[in-house]
Amino acid sequence: VQPAGIDMTLKKVEGFIMGSHGVIDFDNHKRRLPEMAQIPFDIRDRVFLKRGVYLITLDPITTVPLGCVGIAKPRSSMFRMGANIVSAMWDPGYKGESKVLLEVLNPAGIELYKNARVAQLMFMELTEETFSYNGVYQNSGLQE
């Protein structure tokens, strides 16, 4: 736990498969995620990532309290090495894996170790009562 949030660590890295695109529509009937390929950690539990965009899975499993929203920001060390974390918000009541987009902007790439602290998740209290998230990603990663 940090003063402004909870450290989120690197669990898994996936790359987008060339030619595989996603589809988003209004009511998610046609939603299709692009195909991904896991990028394995080497024998020393590290991965080298070239300039590009990756989907990363974070630890720990996230549980967002009702009445709060979760927001992730990159740790400042990520900016200093030429990388950024892009995320959506975590809805009230969400429980499951956290996935964020990792943008490697450094032309020389970056090297990350498994369980490296890459982001911080903070919770903000909502001012009005809301309902709990019940979407397709609820409880994702809990069966592994």
C-alpha positions as CSV (number, residue, x, y, z in Angstrom):
1,V,0.0,0.0,0.0
2,Q,1.3,3.4,-1.0
3,P,0.1,6.8,0.3
4,A,-2.2,7.4,-2.7
5,G,-3.0,3.8,-3.9
6,I,-2.2,0.1,-4.0
7,D,0.8,-1.2,-6.0
8,M,-0.2,-3.4,-8.8
9,T,2.4,-5.9,-10.1
10,L,3.1,-7.5,-13.4
11,K,1.6,-11.0,-13.7
12,K,1.4,-11.6,-17.5
13,V,2.2,-10.0,-20.8
14,E,0.3,-10.5,-24.1
15,G,1.0,-9.2,-27.5
16,F,-1.6,-8.5,-30.2
17,I,-1.6,-11.0,-33.1
18,M,-1.0,-9.2,-36.4
19,G,-4.1,-8.9,-38.4
20,S,-6.5,-9.7,-35.5
21,H,-8.7,-6.8,-34.8
22,G,-11.4,-6.2,-32.2
23,V,-15.1,-5.2,-32.7
24,I,-17.2,-3.0,-30.4
25,D,-20.8,-2.2,-31.0
26,F,-23.5,-0.4,-29.0
27,D,-24.9,-3.3,-27.0
28,N,-22.0,-5.8,-27.1
29,H,-23.8,-8.4,-29.2
30,K,-21.0,-8.1,-31.8
31,R,-18.1,-7.5,-29.4
32,R,-15.0,-9.5,-30.3
33,L,-11.6,-9.1,-28.7
34,P,-8.5,-9.4,-30.9
35,E,-6.4,-12.6,-30.6
36,M,-3.5,-12.3,-28.2
37,A,-0.3,-14.3,-27.7
38,Q,1.3,-14.6,-24.3
39,I,4.9,-13.4,-24.1
40,P,6.6,-15.7,-21.7
41,F,9.1,-14.6,-19.0
42,D,12.6,-16.0,-19.4
43,I,14.4,-18.2,-17.0
44,R,15.2,-15.2,-14.8
45,D,11.5,-14.1,-14.7
46,R,12.0,-11.1,-17.0
47,V,10.6,-10.1,-20.4
48,F,12.1,-7.7,-22.9
49,L,9.5,-5.6,-24.8
50,K,10.2,-3.7,-28.0
51,R,8.5,-0.5,-28.8
52,G,4.8,-1.2,-29.2
53,V,1.5,-1.9,-27.4
54,Y,0.9,-4.8,-25.0
55,L,-2.0,-6.1,-22.8
56,I,-0.7,-6.8,-19.3
57,T,-2.5,-8.6,-16.5
58,L,-1.8,-7.3,-13.0
59,D,-1.8,-8.8,-9.5
60,P,-3.5,-8.8,-7.1
61,I,-7.0,-9.7,-8.0
62,T,-9.0,-6.5,-7.7
63,T,-12.2,-6.0,-5.6
64,V,-13.8,-2.6,-5.9
65,P,-16.0,-1.7,-3.0
66,L,-19.6,-0.6,-3.7
67,G,-19.7,3.2,-3.7
68,C,-16.2,3.5,-5.2
69,V,-14.6,3.5,-8.6
70,G,-11.0,2.3,-9.2
71,I,-8.5,4.2,-11.3
72,A,-5.0,3.0,-12.3
73,K,-2.1,5.2,-13.0
74,P,1.5,4.2,-14.0
75,R,4.2,4.4,-11.4
76,S,6.5,7.3,-12.2
77,S,9.4,4.9,-12.9
78,M,7.4,3.7,-16.0
79,F,7.4,7.2,-17.5
80,R,11.1,7.6,-16.7
81,M,11.9,4.5,-18.8
82,G,9.6,5.5,-21.7
83,A,6.5,3.5,-21.0
84,N,2.9,4.3,-20.1
85,I,-0.1,2.4,-18.7
86,V,-3.5,3.1,-20.1
87,S,-6.6,1.8,-18.4
88,A,-10.3,2.0,-18.1
89,M,-12.1,2.6,-14.8
90,W,-13.0,-0.3,-12.5
91,D,-16.7,-0.1,-11.7
92,P,-18.2,-0.4,-8.2
93,G,-18.5,-4.0,-7.2
94,Y,-16.1,-5.3,-9.8
95,K,-14.1,-8.4,-8.8
96,G,-11.5,-10.1,-11.0
97,E,-8.3,-9.7,-12.9
98,S,-7.1,-6.3,-13.8
99,K,-5.8,-5.8,-17.4
100,V,-4.3,-2.6,-18.7
101,L,-2.6,-1.4,-21.9
102,L,1.2,-1.0,-21.7
103,E,2.6,1.4,-24.3
104,V,6.3,1.0,-24.8
105,L,7.4,4.3,-26.3
106,N,11.2,4.0,-25.7
107,P,12.8,3.2,-29.1
108,A,15.2,0.9,-27.3
109,G,12.4,-1.0,-25.5
110,I,12.1,-1.9,-21.8
111,E,12.9,-4.9,-19.6
112,L,10.4,-5.9,-17.0
113,Y,10.5,-8.5,-14.3
114,K,7.6,-10.7,-13.2
115,N,6.0,-9.0,-10.2
116,A,7.5,-5.6,-11.0
117,R,5.5,-2.8,-9.5
118,V,4.1,-1.1,-12.7
119,A,0.9,0.7,-11.6
120,Q,-1.0,2.0,-8.7
121,L,-4.7,1.5,-8.2
122,M,-6.6,4.1,-6.3
123,F,-10.2,4.1,-5.2
124,M,-12.4,7.2,-5.3
125,E,-15.6,7.4,-3.4
126,L,-18.7,8.2,-5.5
127,T,-21.0,10.9,-4.2
128,E,-24.2,9.1,-5.2
129,E,-25.5,5.6,-4.7
130,T,-24.9,3.3,-7.6
131,F,-25.4,-0.3,-8.6
132,S,-22.8,-3.1,-8.7
133,Y,-20.9,-4.1,-11.9
134,N,-22.3,-7.3,-13.5
135,G,-20.7,-7.4,-16.9
136,V,-18.9,-10.0,-18.9
137,Y,-15.5,-9.5,-17.1
138,Q,-16.9,-10.0,-13.5
139,N,-14.9,-12.7,-11.7
140,S,-12.4,-12.9,-14.6
141,G,-9.3,-14.9,-13.7
142,L,-10.7,-16.3,-10.4
143,Q,-11.0,-19.8,-11.8
144,E,-7.2,-20.1,-12.6
